[in-house]
């Protein structure tokens, strides 16, 4: 669905894919509509030759041992790759593992990695605490850097650029096609955390080389799974990524893969509803006198909105809020504690609404002064009725004036 500048969801365009992907073939006598969960560590073979044949196909979605994945994991990988528009996918144990595995796979000692300053906090910590320790040089760039400004950050040994759009907590939308052009000009790979834009941003159409997903969020959708995925767009990258995953034993349990695949069936309708509610609430919040700004990519005031309007087919259900500067962090905590429908929690993408204070959690080399001087929080919008959520926010905001 083309983006009309409002909040066209785009979620339903692949509803049929989500409903029918990874369904077992129909057999005489009937079978269940979902693939079975296969638990096991040891895989046995009828002959040495057949086992050797499987070993030669280790980069395909096959296994000679449980640590290489289960049948349901491989089915999930095929679906994720198709949604992202890539050729192959590796499902891993968490969203953070999805961020760190490609950094391990495509970097070595002496390389330089350039990272968006608005990146997910744990990804930033991994780069600074682990990659540096193994001899990888790290630097950060402003997420909304111009082409000329960004060019100045590249070094002769730059091998990877890590983007996240929108940015974590601050929701800057990056000019991914421009970043991709510069990245490839300098012979590097562009890695992107596309968790917010799953299904509404086509990473490989915009120049991304490695697309990263927290399957915990939209795909699983029920706040009961921890899993991640990395999708690539060519066989050379796939072999390097898959081999690294095998060497460090990255695997996801079959139950989590099955639950994620089940969650994907309803992702289209869930996110269409949640995205629309989130946009309505974001639009309403920015008109409230206690609110200084709302950072929702579909709002014109959001940093990088023009890139969202150009590149995305819809919006997600997560956005940031800045209280008026007259309110203290303690008053923000009182506001959050007064909410009844919004649980206090760090995740998002599930069916329940959440609130998370972000003041003090935003670590930046290039801070946005508007964010720094305000008490800030993040909202994840679930499947509750829109008016009920507005009423809950309004009664909590009223307490700020008491």
C-alpha positions in Angstrom: 0.0 0.0 0.0 1.5 3.4 -0.9 2.1 5.8 1.9 -0.3 8.7 1.7 1.4 10.7 4.4 -1.0 9.7 7.1 -0.7 6.3 8.8 -1.7 3.8 6.1 -0.9 0.5 7.8 0.2 -1.6 4.9 -0.1 -4.6 7.2 -2.9 -6.4 5.3 -0.9 -6.7 2.0 0.8 -9.9 3.2 -2.1 -11.3 5.2 -2.5 -14.2 2.8 1.2 -15.0 3.1 1.1 -15.0 6.9 -1.9 -17.3 6.9 -0.6 -19.8 4.4 3.2 -19.9 4.8 4.8 -22.9 6.4 1.6 -24.9 6.3 2.2 -28.7 5.9 1.3 -30.2 2.6 -2.1 -31.8 2.5 -2.0 -35.5 2.6 -4.5 -38.3 2.1 -6.2 -38.9 5.4 -5.7 -35.3 6.6 -3.2 -33.5 8.8 -3.0 -30.5 11.2 -2.8 -27.0 9.7 0.4 -26.1 11.6 3.8 -27.9 11.4 4.5 -30.1 14.4 7.0 -29.3 17.1 10.1 -31.6 16.8 12.1 -31.8 19.9 15.5 -33.5 19.9 19.3 -33.2 19.9 20.3 -36.4 18.0 19.5 -36.9 14.4 20.0 -40.4 13.1 20.5 -41.6 9.5 20.1 -44.8 7.6 23.6 -44.7 6.2 27.0 -42.9 6.4 26.4 -41.6 2.9 23.1 -39.9 3.8 24.6 -38.3 6.8 27.6 -37.0 4.7 25.1 -35.6 2.2 23.4 -33.6 5.0 26.8 -32.3 6.2 27.5 -31.0 2.7 24.2 -29.1 2.8 24.9 -27.5 6.2 24.2 -24.0 4.8 20.8 -25.0 3.7 17.9 -25.4 6.0 18.9 -28.9 7.0 20.4 -30.4 10.2 22.6 -33.3 11.3 22.3 -32.3 15.0 19.7 -30.4 17.1 22.1 -27.4 17.6 21.8 -26.7 13.9 18.0 -26.1 14.3 14.8 -28.0 14.1 12.3 -28.4 11.2 10.0 -25.7 12.6 12.9 -23.3 12.9 13.7 -23.8 9.3 10.1 -23.2 8.3 10.1 -20.0 10.3 13.3 -18.8 8.7 11.7 -19.3 5.2 8.7 -17.1 6.2 10.9 -14.3 7.7 13.1 -14.2 4.6 10.1 -14.0 2.4 8.6 -11.1 4.4 11.9 -9.2 4.5 12.5 -9.9 0.8 15.8 -11.6 1.3 17.2 -15.0 0.2 17.9 -16.7 3.5 17.4 -16.2 7.2 19.0 -17.4 10.5 16.7 -17.5 13.5 18.6 -17.0 16.8 17.9 -17.0 20.5 17.0 -13.3 21.1 16.7 -9.9 19.4 20.0 -8.9 20.9 21.6 -12.0 19.4 20.2 -11.0 16.1 22.1 -7.7 16.5 25.4 -9.1 17.7 25.7 -12.2 15.5 26.2 -10.3 12.2 28.7 -8.0 13.8 30.7 -11.1 14.8 30.2 -12.6 11.4 31.3 -9.6 9.3 33.9 -7.9 11.4 37.4 -8.8 12.5 40.3 -7.3 14.5 41.5 -4.1 12.8 38.1 -3.3 11.2 36.1 -0.2 11.9 32.3 -0.3 12.5 30.2 2.9 12.2 27.1 2.9 14.3 24.0 5.2 14.4 24.1 7.1 17.7 20.4 6.3 18.2 21.0 2.5 18.2 19.4 0.1 20.7 21.3 0.4 24.0 22.4 -3.3 24.4 23.7 -3.2 20.8 25.8 -0.1 21.7 27.1 -1.8 24.9 28.1 -4.9 22.9 30.0 -2.8 20.5 31.8 -0.8 23.2 32.4 -3.7 25.6 33.0 -6.7 23.4 33.9 -5.6 19.9 36.5 -3.1 21.1 38.0 -5.8 23.4 38.6 -7.9 20.3 40.3 -5.1 18.3 37.4 -3.7 16.3 37.3 0.1 16.2 33.9 1.7 17.0 32.5 5.2 16.3 29.0 6.7 16.3 27.4 9.1 13.8 24.4 11.4 14.2 21.3 9.5 13.0 20.2 12.4 10.8 23.7 13.3 9.5 23.7 14.8 6.0 25.5 12.9 3.2 28.6 15.2 3.5 28.6 14.9 7.3 28.3 11.1 7.2 31.0 10.8 4.6 33.5 12.3 7.1 33.0 9.4 9.5 34.2 6.7 7.1 37.7 5.3 7.4 39.8 3.2 5.0 39.1 0.2 7.3 35.3 0.7 7.7 33.7 -2.6 7.0 30.2 -2.3 8.6 27.7 0.4 9.2 24.9 -0.4 11.7 21.7 1.5 11.4 18.4 1.4 13.3 15.4 3.3 11.9 13.5 4.7 13.7 16.1 5.2 16.5 15.7 3.5 19.8 13.8 5.7 22.3 14.2 8.8 20.2 12.6 7.6 17.0 14.7 9.5 14.4 14.0 8.0 10.9 17.2 7.7 9.0 17.8 8.2 5.3 18.6 4.5 4.6 19.1 4.8 0.8 21.6 7.6 1.3 23.4 5.6 4.0 23.4 2.5 1.8 24.9 4.4 -1.1 27.8 5.8 1.0 28.3 2.4 2.7 28.7 0.6 -0.6 30.9 3.4 -2.0 33.3 2.6 0.8 33.2 -1.1 0.3 31.3 -1.8 3.5 28.1 -3.7 4.5 25.0 -2.0 5.8 23.4 -3.8 8.7 20.0 -2.5 9.9 17.8 -3.3 12.9 14.4 -3.3 11.2 12.3 -4.5 14.2 10.0 -1.4 14.1 9.6 -1.6 10.4 8.9 -5.3 9.9 6.5 -5.7 7.0 6.3 -1.9 6.3 9.9 -1.2 5.4 11.5 -3.4 2.6 15.2 -3.3 3.7 16.7 -4.8 0.6 14.8 -2.5 -1.7 16.5 0.4 0.0 20.1 -0.9 -0.1 20.4 -2.8 3.2 22.7 -5.8 3.2 21.7 -7.5 6.5 18.2 -7.1 8.0 17.8 -7.7 11.8 14.6 -8.6 13.6 13.5 -9.0 17.2 11.0 -11.7 16.7 10.0 -11.2 20.3 8.1 -8.1 19.2 5.6 -8.0 16.3 5.9 -11.6 15.0 5.4 -13.5 18.2 3.0 -10.8 19.4 2.0 -12.3 22.7 4.9 -11.3 25.1 5.8 -14.9 25.7 8.7 -15.5 23.3 12.4 -14.4 23.2 13.8 -14.8 19.7 15.5 -13.0 16.8 16.3 -13.3 13.1 18.9 -12.1 10.6 18.1 -12.0 6.9 20.6 -11.6 4.1 20.2 -11.0 0.4 23.0 -13.1 -1.2 24.5 -16.5 -0.8 28.0 -15.3 0.1 26.7 -13.4 3.1 24.4 -16.3 4.0 27.3 -18.8 4.1 29.3 -16.5 6.3 26.4 -15.7 8.6 25.2 -19.4 8.8 28.8 -20.6 9.4 29.2 -18.1 12.3 25.9 -19.2 13.8 27.0 -22.8 13.7 30.4 -22.1 15.2 29.0 -20.3 18.2 26.0 -22.6 18.7 23.2 -20.1 18.0 19.9 -21.9 18.0 16.3 -21.3 19.0 14.1 -23.8 20.8 11.4 -25.5 18.7 8.6 -24.3 21.1 9.7 -20.6 20.6 9.9 -21.1 16.9 6.4 -22.7 16.8 4.9 -19.9 19.0 6.5 -17.2 16.7 5.1 -18.9 13.6 1.7 -19.0 15.2 1.9 -15.4 16.2 2.8 -14.4 12.6 -0.6 -15.8 11.4 -2.4 -12.8 13.1 0.4 -10.2 12.8 -1.3 -8.4 9.9 -4.6 -7.7 11.6 -3.0 -7.1 15.0 -0.6 -4.5 13.8 -3.2 -2.8 11.5 -5.3 -2.2 14.6 -2.4 -1.3 16.9 -0.9 1.1 14.4 -4.1 3.0 13.8 -4.7 3.3 17.6 -1.1 4.4 18.2 -1.4 7.1 15.5 -4.7 8.4 17.0 -3.3 8.5 20.5 0.0 10.2 19.3 -2.1 12.8 17.5 -4.2 13.4 20.5 -1.3 13.5 23.0 0.5 16.2 21.1 -2.5 18.5 21.7 -2.4 18.0 25.4 -1.0 21.0 27.4 1.3 18.8 29.5 3.1 17.3 26.4 6.0 19.1 24.7 6.4 16.8 21.8 5.5 13.3 20.5 8.1 11.4 18.4 5.9 9.2 16.2 7.4 8.8 12.7 4.1 9.4 11.0 3.8 12.8 12.6 5.4 15.7 10.6 7.2 16.9 13.8 9.1 13.7 14.2 12.8 13.9 13.3 13.2 12.3 9.9 9.5 12.2 9.1 10.2 13.0 5.5 12.1 9.7 5.2 9.3 7.7 6.8 6.8 9.2 4.3 9.1 8.3 1.4 10.2 4.8 2.4 7.6 3.2 4.7 4.2 1.8 3.8 2.9 2.3 7.4 3.7 2.8 11.0 4.2 0.7 14.1 2.7 0.9 17.5 5.7 2.3 19.5 6.6 6.0 19.9 8.2 8.4 22.3 6.7 11.3 24.4 8.3 14.4 25.9 6.7 16.0 28.8 6.6 19.8 29.1 9.9 21.0 30.6 8.2 22.3 33.7 7.7 18.8 34.9 10.4 16.9 36.8 11.4 13.3 36.4 9.8 12.5 39.7 6.5 14.0 38.5 6.8 11.9 35.4 7.2 8.8 37.6 4.0 9.8 39.5 2.2 10.1 36.1 3.4 6.6 35.1 2.5 5.1 38.4 -1.0 6.5 38.0 -1.7 4.7 34.8 -3.9 1.6 35.1 -4.2 0.2 31.5 -0.5 0.8 30.7 1.8 -1.8 32.4 5.3 -0.6 33.1 7.6 -2.8 30.9 10.5 -2.7 28.5 9.1 -4.7 25.5 6.7 -3.9 22.7 4.8 -5.3 19.8 2.5 -7.5 22.0 -1.2 -7.2 22.5 -1.0 -5.2 25.8 -0.2 -1.5 26.2 3.1 -0.6 28.0 4.8 2.5 29.2 8.6 2.8 29.8 10.4 5.8 31.3 13.4 6.6 29.1 14.9 9.6 30.9 18.4 8.5 31.9 18.4 5.6 29.5 19.2 7.7 26.4 23.0 7.6 25.9 24.2 9.7 23.0 27.4 11.1 21.7 25.3 13.7 19.8 22.4 14.4 22.1 19.2 16.1 21.0 19.0 19.0 23.5 15.1 18.9 23.2 15.2 15.3 24.5 17.8 15.9 27.1 15.9 18.8 28.8 12.6 17.0 29.0 11.3 14.1 31.1 10.6 11.4 28.5 8.8 8.1 28.2 7.8 5.5 25.6 4.4 4.1 24.8 3.6 0.7 23.2 0.0 0.6 22.1 -1.8 -2.7 22.4 -5.3 -3.9 21.4 -7.3 -2.1 24.0 -10.0 0.3 22.9 -8.6 3.7 21.9 -10.9 5.8 24.1 -10.1 3.7 27.1 -6.4 4.3 26.6 -7.0 8.1 26.1 -9.0 8.2 29.3 -6.3 6.4 31.2 -3.6 8.8 29.9 -5.8 11.8 30.6 -6.5 10.9 34.3 -2.8 10.3 34.9 -1.9 13.6 33.2 -4.4 15.4 35.4 -2.4 14.3 38.4 0.5 16.4 37.2 -1.4 19.5 38.0 -2.3 18.5 41.5 
